[in-house]
């Protein structure tokens, strides 16, 4: 019984002692906030919309040129959405991301896309012969261009491989403030 009382007293003492240590992060007390880093580039994804007819007469495909204001590089990506519904009481548009797979009594139908740096192609593909029942008219499509850079090329790789702050500063083109450790 005495051992149990000693154990409880020790456990409570340790608990109270640790409670008084103040706020701590996982590695100790939080230090002062560092200086603000340089402003990053303002690169936003760009979207554009167009109407699509996928008919037997156009071989169930539609090619839309990318607007000249959008420069697409080899590392960039494109997302494509189809307008699916409008909810008037909430004033909400519902968009669905492609590819879209539909299973019907004839097989599997796929509404898909591909892109190059000059165009976006919307097309139907199926594991059966497409016919007039598969035609889609007046479909509103939104394409979103997302600028990107390959991780193993360009500035990103050079910054990672920089050996000194001076070398990193010359790659970035900005001065890196000296962080003083007290």
N, C-alpha and C positions, 0 to 999 in steps of 0.2 A: 504494500500500500504506500509506504514511504517513497519507494522508487517511482511509483506512478505520480505522486504529488510533485516530486522533484522534476520529473519529465515534463509535466504540464507547466510548472513554473518556468522552466528553461525555455520551452516552446513559446509561451506567452511573452517572455522577456525578449527573445530573439525577434518575434513578430513586431513588438512595439519598437524595438531598436531600429529595425529596418524601415518602419513606417516614418520615422523621423528623418530619414536621409534626404528628403526633398524629391522634386520631380526629376526623373532620370529617363533618358532614352535607353535603347537596348545596349548601347556601348558606353554609357556614362551620361553626365550632364550635357545638355544641349549647349553648344557654343554660340557666339554671336553670328548674326546673319552676314554673309559675305557680300561683296560688291555686286551690283547688277552687271550681268554679262552683256556682250554686244547684241544689238538688235538683229534678229534673224531676218532672212529675206521674206518678203510678203508675196508668197506664191499661193494662189487659191485655185482649186479646181474650177473648171469652166464647163457650163452645160449649154446644150442647144437642143431644140425640139424640132421634129419633122413628122409628117404624116406618111404612113406606109400602106400600100396595097400589095398583098401577097396573093397573086392570081396565077392560074394556069398559064395565062398569056405571057407573064414575065418569069416563068419557070419558078414561081414561088420564092422569088428573091427580090430585094430592093437595095440599091446602092446609093448612099447619101454621102456627098462630099463633105469634108470637114471644113467649116467656115475659115476663110483666109486669116481671120484675126487670131486663130488658135494655131500655135506652132507645136506640132507633135514630134517628139524625139523618140529614138529607138527604145529608150528606157521607160517611156511613159506608158500608162495603162488607160483603158477606157472601160467604163461601166455603162450598161444600157438597161433602161427601164421602160415598161409599157404602162400606159395609163389604164387603170383597171376600173376605177369607180370614182364617183363624186358623191359626197355625203352633204346635201344642202343644209340640213339643220345645224351642222357643225362647221360648214364651209371648209371641208377637208377634201383634198385630192388623195386618192390611193394609187400608189405606183408599185408595180411588181418587177423585181429584178429578173433579167434574163440570164441563163436559159430557163425556159418554162417547158415542163414535160407534161403531156396530157395522155392519159390512157383511155382509149375508146374501144368499141367492139371490133374495129379493124386492126388494132395494134397500138403502137406507141408513136405519138407525134411530138416533135421537138421544135419549139420556136427558139432560135438561137441567133448569135451574131458573131462576126469577126471584124477586125479592123486593121488598117494599115496607117501610115502617117498621113494619108490623103483622103481616106474614106472609111465609112462604116457600112458593113453589109449585114442586112437582116434577112433571114431565110427560114424556111420550113424544111424539116427533114423528118422522115418517117421510115419505119421498117415495113411499109407497104406502099403501093403506088398511090401517090397523091392525086386527088380528083377535085371536082368542083365543090364538093361538100367541105373541103379543107380550106377553101379560099377565105382570106381575111381582108376586109376593106376598111379604110379610114382609121387605121390603128395609129394612135398618137404615141410617139416614141421620144424618150429623152435620153440623150447620150451625155455622159459626164467624162470629160478629159481630166485625168489626174497626173500632173507632172511628177516625175520620179527620177531618181538617179541610181545607177547600179552601185551597190555597196563597194564592190571591188575596183571601182574606177573613179576618176575625178577627184575632187577635193576631199571627199569622205575618206578614201583610202590614204591619201597623202597626209591628212591630219592624223590619222591613226598611226602612221609609220614615222611621224616627226619625232626626232630625238631630243630636241631642245625647244624651250619656249620661243626663242628667236626664230627657229625654223617654222614653228607653228604659226607665229605672227605673220611671217611672210606669206605663208600659204593662204591664211584667212584674209589677210589684207587689213587687219585691225590690230591695235595694241592690246595685249592681254595684261590687265592690271596685276601688279605684284601683290600676292597674298602674304601678309605677315602673320606668322604663327607666334603667339605669345605663350 
